[in-house]
C-alpha cells in the first residue's frame, strides 16, 4: 500500500503544531484534496478541530494505548479513500511517558507509519540557531525521518529568508515555509487545553488559516514530501461482529459543548458490535431519548454547571433511568455529571444528577494526568474481573464522597505502578475518571452491549410485574 502521509511534529509543546496542522489541512482541502486527519496521543480537542476543517473524523493513534499493529490498522482503514493524510504529533517529537523511552511519542508513531516528519520550529526569536536545532532533531534518532522544517510565528519574509538560508546551509532538510503570528487564527485555551471545535464555531478561523498557508507555505512541496513516504506496511484486522444476533442496542451518546470527548474508534466499535448511536444533549434536550444504554463522555461540564443544573428535566430523566436499572457508562465529565453536584473553580455549587454519592470539586492546581492501565477487580459493564484495558486520565477535579463508594477497577500508570482505584459502580451504572480506548481490549464492547440488553430485559420484566 502506498499512501501519501506526513507527520507534523514540534520541537516542544506550545510551538504551534495544531495551528500548522490545521493550516495545512485547510489549505490542501481548499485545493481539492481529500485530507484524512490523525492525532498522536490521547487528545480529544485537536481531533475535533481536524474534523471541522477536513469534514472527516480524525482518528487517535497511540503507541502506548494501542500498539503498532492497531495503529497501522486504524491508519489503513481511515486513509484508504483519502488523497493524503496529516498526522498531528503530541508534545515534542521525542517526548513520551518516560525520559528514557520513545513509547507513546510522535517519533515512535512516525516509525510505525513509515512517515516523513515535518518539524515545526518557533522562529520568532531565532536566527542561525534554528539550523542547530533542526540538525539536532534530525540526527537524534536516525531511524526517524525528519525531512522538512516549517517555521511558525515569523513576522516577515526577510526574517524567514534568514532562517531558511541557515537551515539549508547546514542541513539537507527541506524548508517549506512559515506562518506569521496572527491573533485572528489563535484558538483560545483553558485549563485542559484549547477550546473545543463545538465552542469555537471557527469556520472563519479555518478559512483564514488556509489563506495564510497558501501565502507563505510551499504547498506543492508539502504534498511532494508527503508522497515521498514509502510503501506502507498496512494491517487489516477482521471486522467486528455482534456477539449476539439479538435486536440492536440503542445507545444514547451525550454530545454537546459540555460532553464531546469520544474516541472515534470507540463509536465505530460500538456500531460494528450492534449499537445504534443516538446523539442527545444534556444541555439542551428536555429528556433522554428512548435508549438501552447511556454513554456519557468527557468534556467540560464544570464550565456549563449552571446550564446543566437548570435542565432539571434531563437530570431527573437520567436519575430515573439509573434508578430503574438502566445501563449507564460514563467517563470523566460524564462521571462528574452523575455526582450530586459540581463545585467549579470559583467555588460555586451546581446540582447534578445525583446517581453517585459524591461531589466533583474542581482544583486550581494538582492536575491528574497520565496513561492508565485499567484492570477490572470485579464484574461490571465492561466485563469480568481480570479484564485489562488501556486509557488515559486528565482532570482537575476530585470526588468528595458523602457515602462509601464501590469501585470496579484498579489503576496503574504507564510503568505499571499502582495509582489508585477507578470505576464507581451503582446498580447498572459504571463511571470512571479515566478515558478508555476500546481498541485496547475490543471484547469490552460486546460486554457493554450485552449488559445493556440484560438491563433492558430486567427493566421490562420489572415493569410487567
Secondary structure by P-SEA (a helix, b strand, c coil): cbbbbbbbccccccccaaaaaaaaaaaaaaaccbbbbbbcccccaaaaaaaaaccbbbbbbbcccccaaaaaaaaaaaaccccbbbbbbccccccccccccccccaaaaaaaaccccbbbbcccccccaaaaaaaaaacccccccccbbbbcccccaaaaaaaaaaaaaccccccccccccccccbbbbcccccccccccccaaaaaaaaaaaaaccaaaaaaaaaaccccccccccccccccccccbbbbbbbcccccccccaaaaaaaaaaccbbbbbbcccccccccccbbbbbbcccccaaaaaaaaaaaaaaaaaaaaabbbbbbcaaaaaaaccccccccbbbbbccccccbbbbbbcccccccccccccccccccccccbbbbbbbbbccccccccbbbbcccccccccccccccbbbcccbbbbccccccccccaaaaaaaaaaaaaaaaaaaaaac
